[in-house]
Amino acid sequence: MTVVLPPEVFDAILDWVPAPEWDREAWDPKAAGVDILVCAMVCRAWLPRARHLAFSSIRYRCSYDEHPSQDPLAAILAHPLCTFRDHVRDFHLIGHGADHYCGLSWSCVPLLQQLTRLRLEDQWVGGHRDFDCLMAPPFGEKIDTLEMYHCGFSLPGQLLPLISRCRRLRSLALRQLLLPGWYDEYPVTEAPLDCAVPAGLEELVISYDIPMTSMSTLLRWFSPSSVGVTRIHRLDLVTIFSKTAPDSAHLVHLAELSLSSLALGFINSSDSSDAADAFCAATDFSTLTRLEVIEFRIYGLKRSRTDRHLQVQHIPSVLRSLRSEKTRIVRLYLNFMTEPEDLLVLDFEAIAASLSRDNYRNLEQFVVSPFQDSILSDSSRMQRLLDELLGSRLKGTLQTVCSP
């Protein structure tokens, strides 16, 4: 007797088969997960699910050709017989910065009508023609995750309309953006603020090397008119300048009713103006009653300026000020530590005293994480140092994890 299994059983089996990671510059079929491609050729019944799994995520590098006539992937996607176009959900487009023209590759994006996650890396939008190519309909209709890393925009009116076009956006990450039209010598009012912020935005990351004036403009654009309007529950502001501290504090205040995860990091622009001082003076941490995760990123420890740094002056006081009984995780990321004694710059006795309060009785993890190139990247060595500084209650929650 022949037994016919439901198609859902085969779908569940295929879901466990490794899928390829497409990279036009370096793709090894054996290492990329060729098994799912073999499954696609077993029978017609397996083809739709196997094709969906094989092409749901594509990582694509733009061509090095300085004078391309067309983009190969865009030509394939535009062909009427293309069979995988509607299966792509995650598209990672990698360029080569301002030195290479990648505008033709952007024409791939509007062709992917089922796209829900878009990642742009090392891309440069050179003018109106490039921007119009990227924004061609139906771009943005289903995108819920947008990430931009080391991208540049030649005109100040390009970034915010691009974000606003993604009306279903839930997660946005902006890292190392180059926005030359928003430098300090230009009036901030030149940046367009009339575009609507996606109403469903829940996660916002703004970090690393974004010009100060641009940061202020972005923060003001993301700030609604009243408390409770924003739905942001994860907020990463790990490069706060002295001049952007008030806008950062205002955004935290507006998100306080929904905020469950907050990451903070500070860049001191001068010896006399401390970003951490300005931010903490303007922020009432006691109102963050739903906060579950608090993260501090500490940059450039210098013992000669320990009295000016967040790690000495503010971390214990911030932890004391928090009144959320839901706090489960406290993280310290330590960057550029050069000597073992740098660890002692952090007042762990005061930190331990703050975390011993009743509002941290649900604490599950206290994570201390140096970077791999740090002299403290030996986690066992750092664990021994911390065991001497922390009380018995915190030792049970301590984790030392080296960041890549």
C-alpha positions as CSV (number, residue, x, y, z in Angstrom):
1,M,0.0,0.0,0.0
2,T,1.3,3.4,-1.0
3,V,1.3,6.0,1.8
4,V,1.1,9.7,0.7
5,L,2.4,12.0,3.3
6,P,1.0,15.5,3.6
7,P,3.0,18.2,1.9
8,E,3.5,20.0,5.3
9,V,5.7,17.0,6.4
10,F,8.0,17.5,3.5
11,D,8.1,21.3,4.1
12,A,9.1,20.7,7.7
13,I,11.9,18.4,6.6
14,L,13.2,20.8,4.0
15,D,13.2,23.6,6.5
16,W,16.2,21.8,8.2
17,V,18.3,21.6,5.1
18,P,21.1,24.2,4.9
19,A,20.4,27.0,2.4
20,P,23.1,28.7,0.4
21,E,24.5,32.1,1.1
22,W,24.7,33.8,-2.3
23,D,27.8,35.9,-2.9
24,R,28.6,36.7,-6.5
25,E,32.3,37.4,-5.7
26,A,33.0,34.2,-3.8
27,W,30.6,31.3,-3.8
28,D,31.6,27.7,-3.0
29,P,28.7,25.4,-3.8
30,K,29.9,22.8,-1.3
31,A,30.2,25.2,1.5
32,A,27.2,27.3,0.6
33,G,24.6,24.7,1.3
34,V,24.1,22.9,-2.1
35,D,21.9,20.3,-0.4
36,I,18.8,22.5,-0.8
37,L,19.5,22.9,-4.5
38,V,19.7,19.2,-4.9
39,C,16.3,18.9,-3.1
40,A,14.9,21.3,-5.6
41,M,15.6,18.7,-8.4
42,V,14.2,15.7,-6.6
43,C,10.6,16.2,-7.7
44,R,8.1,18.9,-8.7
45,A,6.4,18.7,-5.2
46,W,9.7,19.7,-3.5
47,L,10.6,22.5,-5.9
48,P,8.5,25.4,-4.6
49,R,9.6,25.0,-1.0
50,A,13.3,24.3,-1.9
51,R,13.4,27.3,-4.2
52,H,11.9,29.5,-1.4
53,L,14.5,28.4,1.1
54,A,17.4,28.6,-1.4
55,F,16.6,32.2,-2.5
56,S,15.0,33.7,0.6
57,S,18.2,35.5,1.5
58,I,20.7,36.9,-1.0
59,R,24.0,38.6,-0.3
60,Y,25.1,40.4,-3.4
61,R,28.3,42.4,-4.2
62,C,28.2,45.1,-6.8
63,S,30.5,44.8,-9.8
64,Y,34.0,46.4,-9.8
65,D,33.4,47.4,-13.4
66,E,33.7,51.2,-13.6
67,H,31.6,51.5,-16.7
68,P,29.0,48.7,-16.6
69,S,26.2,48.6,-19.2
70,Q,23.8,46.8,-16.9
71,D,23.8,44.8,-13.6
72,P,23.7,41.0,-14.1
73,L,21.3,40.3,-11.2
74,A,19.0,43.2,-12.2
75,A,18.8,41.7,-15.7
76,I,17.9,38.3,-14.4
77,L,15.3,39.7,-12.0
78,A,13.7,41.7,-14.7
79,H,13.4,38.8,-17.1
80,P,9.8,37.5,-17.4
81,L,10.9,33.9,-16.9
82,C,12.7,34.6,-13.6
83,T,11.5,31.9,-11.1
84,F,13.0,33.1,-7.8
85,R,12.3,36.8,-7.8
86,D,9.3,36.6,-5.5
87,H,11.0,34.3,-3.0
88,V,13.6,36.8,-1.9
89,R,12.8,38.2,1.5
90,D,16.3,39.4,2.7
91,F,18.6,41.3,0.4
92,H,22.1,42.4,1.4
93,L,23.6,44.7,-1.2
94,I,27.3,45.5,-0.8
95,G,29.0,48.2,-2.7
96,H,32.5,49.7,-2.7
97,G,32.0,53.1,-1.3
98,A,32.3,56.4,-3.2
99,D,35.1,55.1,-5.3
100,H,33.0,52.8,-7.4
101,Y,29.6,53.4,-9.1
102,C,27.0,50.9,-8.0
103,G,23.8,52.7,-9.1
104,L,22.9,50.0,-11.6
105,S,22.7,47.4,-8.8
106,W,20.1,49.5,-6.9
107,S,17.7,48.7,-9.7
108,C,17.5,45.2,-8.2
109,V,15.7,46.5,-5.1
110,P,12.4,47.6,-6.6
111,L,12.2,44.3,-8.5
112,L,12.1,42.3,-5.3
113,Q,8.4,43.0,-4.4
114,Q,8.3,40.5,-1.5
115,L,11.3,42.0,0.2
116,T,11.0,42.4,4.0
117,R,14.6,43.1,5.0
118,L,17.0,45.3,3.2
119,R,20.7,45.8,4.1
120,L,22.8,48.4,2.3
121,E,26.6,48.4,3.0
122,D,29.3,50.6,1.5
123,Q,26.8,52.3,-0.8
124,W,27.0,55.8,-2.1
125,V,24.0,57.6,-3.5
126,G,25.5,60.1,-5.9
127,G,22.6,62.2,-7.1
128,H,18.9,62.4,-8.0
129,R,19.2,59.7,-10.7
130,D,20.7,57.2,-8.3
131,F,18.2,58.0,-5.6
132,D,15.2,57.8,-8.0
133,C,16.5,54.4,-9.2
134,L,16.5,53.1,-5.7
135,M,13.1,54.5,-4.8
136,A,11.2,53.3,-7.8
137,P,7.8,51.8,-7.0
138,P,7.0,49.5,-5.3
139,F,10.0,50.0,-3.1
140,G,9.3,49.9,0.7
141,E,5.8,48.5,0.6
142,K,6.7,45.4,2.7
143,I,10.1,46.2,4.2
144,D,10.0,45.9,8.0
145,T,13.8,45.9,8.6
146,L,16.2,48.4,7.1
147,E,19.9,48.5,7.9
148,M,22.5,50.9,6.5
149,Y,26.2,50.6,7.2
150,H,28.9,52.9,5.9
151,C,26.5,54.5,3.4
152,G,26.8,58.0,2.0
153,F,24.2,60.4,0.6
154,S,25.3,63.3,-1.5
155,L,22.1,65.3,-0.9
156,P,20.5,66.1,2.5
157,G,17.0,65.3,1.2
158,Q,17.6,61.6,0.5
159,L,17.9,59.7,3.8
160,L,14.6,60.6,5.5
161,P,12.4,60.1,2.4
162,L,14.0,56.7,2.0
163,I,13.2,55.7,5.6
164,S,9.7,57.2,5.3
165,R,8.9,55.2,2.2
166,C,9.1,52.0,4.3
167,R,5.7,52.5,6.0
168,R,5.8,49.1,7.6
169,L,9.2,49.5,9.1
170,R,9.7,48.0,12.6
171,S,13.5,47.9,12.8
172,L,16.0,50.5,11.6
173,A,19.8,50.5,12.1
174,L,21.9,53.5,10.9
175,R,25.7,53.0,11.4
176,Q,28.6,55.0,10.0
177,L,26.6,57.2,7.7
178,L,28.2,60.0,5.6
179,L,25.8,62.9,5.2
180,P,27.9,65.8,3.8
181,G,25.0,68.1,3.3
182,W,24.3,68.1,7.0
183,Y,27.8,69.1,8.3
184,D,28.0,71.9,10.9
185,E,28.6,74.6,8.2
186,Y,25.1,74.0,6.8
187,P,22.0,75.2,8.7
188,V,20.1,72.3,10.3
189,T,16.9,73.6,8.8
190,E,18.1,72.6,5.3
191,A,17.4,68.9,6.2
192,P,13.8,68.0,5.4
193,L,11.8,67.0,8.4
194,D,8.3,66.9,6.7
195,C,8.6,63.2,5.9
196,A,6.5,60.9,8.2
197,V,8.3,58.6,10.6
198,P,7.0,55.0,10.1
199,A,4.3,54.6,12.8
200,G,5.2,51.0,13.7
201,L,8.9,51.6,14.4
202,E,10.0,49.5,17.4
203,E,13.8,49.2,17.2
204,L,16.1,52.1,16.5
205,V,19.9,52.0,16.3
206,I,21.9,55.2,15.6
207,S,25.6,54.8,16.0
208,Y,29.2,55.3,14.9
209,D,30.7,58.2,13.1
210,I,27.5,60.0,12.2
211,P,28.2,63.8,12.0
212,M,27.0,65.7,15.0
213,T,24.6,68.0,13.2
214,S,23.2,65.0,11.3
215,M,22.7,63.2,14.6
216,S,20.7,66.0,16.0
217,T,18.5,66.2,12.9
218,L,17.8,62.5,13.0
219,L,17.0,62.5,16.7
220,R,14.6,65.4,16.3
221,W,12.9,63.7,13.4
222,F,12.4,60.5,15.4
223,S,10.9,62.4,18.3
224,P,7.1,62.6,18.3
225,S,5.2,65.5,19.7
226,S,4.2,63.8,23.0
227,V,5.1,61.0,25.4
228,G,3.6,57.6,24.5
229,V,3.2,58.3,20.8
230,T,6.4,56.3,19.9
231,R,6.3,52.5,20.1
232,I,10.1,52.1,20.3
233,H,11.1,49.4,22.7
234,R,14.7,49.0,21.7
235,L,16.8,52.1,21.5
236,D,20.6,52.1,20.8
237,L,22.3,55.5,21.2
238,V,25.9,54.5,21.6
239,T,27.6,57.6,20.1
240,I,26.1,60.5,22.1
241,F,27.9,63.9,21.7
242,S,27.7,66.7,24.2
243,K,25.6,68.8,21.7
244,T,23.3,65.9,20.9
245,A,22.8,64.8,24.5
246,P,19.6,66.9,25.1
247,D,18.0,65.5,21.9
248,S,19.0,62.0,23.0
249,A,17.6,62.5,26.4
250,H,14.3,63.8,24.9
251,L,13.9,60.8,22.7
252,V,14.5,58.5,25.7
253,H,11.9,60.4,27.6
254,L,9.3,60.1,24.8
255,A,9.9,56.4,24.6
256,E,9.8,55.7,28.3
257,L,6.4,54.0,28.3
258,S,7.4,51.3,25.8
259,L,11.2,51.2,26.2
260,S,12.5,47.7,27.2
261,S,16.1,47.8,26.0
262,L,18.5,50.8,26.1
263,A,22.1,51.0,25.0
264,L,24.2,54.1,25.8
265,G,27.7,55.2,24.7
266,F,29.3,58.7,24.8
267,I,31.8,60.6,22.7
268,N,33.5,63.5,24.6
269,S,34.1,66.3,22.1
270,S,36.3,68.3,24.5
271,D,37.9,68.2,27.9
272,S,35.5,70.8,29.2
273,S,32.2,69.3,27.8
274,D,31.3,65.8,28.8
275,A,28.5,64.1,26.8
276,A,27.8,61.8,29.8
277,D,27.3,64.7,32.1
278,A,24.9,66.4,29.8
279,F,22.9,63.4,29.0
280,C,22.5,62.1,32.6
281,A,21.6,65.5,33.8
282,A,18.7,65.7,31.3
283,T,17.5,62.1,31.8
284,D,15.2,60.8,34.5
285,F,16.0,57.1,34.6
286,S,13.4,56.4,37.3
287,T,10.6,56.7,34.7
288,L,11.9,53.7,32.7
289,T,9.8,51.3,34.6
290,R,9.6,48.7,31.8
291,L,13.3,48.5,31.1
292,E,14.6,44.9,30.8
293,V,18.1,45.4,29.3
294,I,20.5,48.3,30.0
295,E,23.8,48.4,28.1
296,F,26.8,50.7,28.4
297,R,29.5,51.0,25.7
298,I,32.6,52.5,27.1
299,Y,35.1,54.0,24.7
300,G,38.8,54.9,25.1
301,L,39.6,54.5,28.8
302,K,42.2,57.0,29.9
303,R,43.1,57.0,33.6
304,S,44.2,60.6,33.3
305,R,40.6,61.6,32.7
306,T,38.8,59.1,34.9
307,D,36.8,61.8,36.7
308,R,35.2,62.8,33.3
309,H,34.1,59.4,32.2
310,L,30.8,57.6,32.4
311,Q,32.3,54.4,33.8
312,V,33.4,56.1,37.0
313,Q,30.9,58.8,37.6
314,H,27.6,57.7,36.0
315,I,27.2,54.0,35.7
316,P,26.6,53.3,39.4
317,S,24.3,56.4,39.7
318,V,22.3,55.3,36.6
319,L,21.9,51.8,37.9
320,R,20.7,53.3,41.3
321,S,18.2,55.5,39.5
322,L,16.5,52.8,37.5
323,R,13.2,51.7,39.1
324,S,12.3,48.9,36.8
325,E,11.8,45.6,38.5
326,K,11.8,43.9,35.1
327,T,15.6,44.5,34.6
328,R,17.1,41.1,33.6
329,I,20.4,42.0,31.9
330,V,23.1,44.6,32.5
331,R,25.9,44.7,30.0
332,L,29.2,46.6,30.0
333,Y,31.1,46.6,26.6
334,L,34.7,47.7,27.2
335,N,36.5,49.1,24.1
336,F,40.2,49.9,23.6
337,M,41.4,48.7,27.0
338,T,45.2,48.7,27.0
339,E,46.2,47.6,30.5
340,P,44.8,45.2,33.0
341,E,44.6,48.1,35.5
342,D,42.1,49.8,33.2
343,L,39.5,47.4,34.5
344,L,39.9,48.9,37.9
345,V,39.0,52.3,36.5
346,L,35.4,51.1,36.7
347,D,34.1,51.3,40.2
348,F,32.8,47.7,40.5
349,E,32.2,48.1,44.2
350,A,29.7,50.9,43.5
351,I,28.3,49.0,40.6
352,A,27.9,45.9,42.7
353,A,26.2,47.9,45.5
354,S,23.7,49.4,42.9
355,L,22.9,45.9,41.5
356,S,22.3,44.5,45.0
357,R,19.2,46.7,45.5
358,D,15.8,45.2,45.5
359,N,14.8,46.4,42.0
360,Y,17.5,44.0,40.6
361,R,16.2,40.8,42.3
362,N,15.2,39.5,38.8
363,L,18.7,40.1,37.4
364,E,19.7,37.1,35.2
365,Q,22.9,38.3,33.5
366,F,25.6,40.8,34.3
367,V,27.8,40.8,31.2
368,V,31.3,42.3,31.0
369,S,32.6,42.1,27.5
370,P,35.9,43.4,26.2
371,F,36.8,43.4,22.5
372,Q,39.0,40.6,21.1
373,D,42.0,42.9,20.6
374,S,41.9,44.0,24.2
375,I,44.6,42.9,26.6
376,L,41.6,41.6,28.7
377,S,40.3,39.4,25.9
378,D,41.3,36.4,28.1
379,S,37.9,35.9,29.7
380,S,39.1,33.6,32.4
381,R,41.7,36.1,33.5
382,M,39.1,38.9,33.6
383,Q,36.7,36.5,35.5
384,R,39.3,36.1,38.3
385,L,39.7,39.9,38.5
386,L,36.0,40.4,38.8
387,D,35.4,37.7,41.3
388,E,37.5,39.7,43.7
389,L,35.4,42.8,43.2
390,L,31.8,41.4,43.1
391,G,29.7,40.1,45.8
392,S,28.5,36.5,46.0
393,R,25.0,37.4,44.6
394,L,26.4,38.9,41.4
395,K,28.9,36.1,40.8
396,G,26.0,33.9,39.9
397,T,24.9,36.2,37.2
398,L,28.4,37.2,35.9
399,Q,29.4,36.4,32.3
400,T,32.5,37.4,30.5
401,V,32.1,37.4,26.7
402,C,34.7,38.8,24.3
403,S,33.2,40.8,21.4
404,P,34.5,40.2,17.9
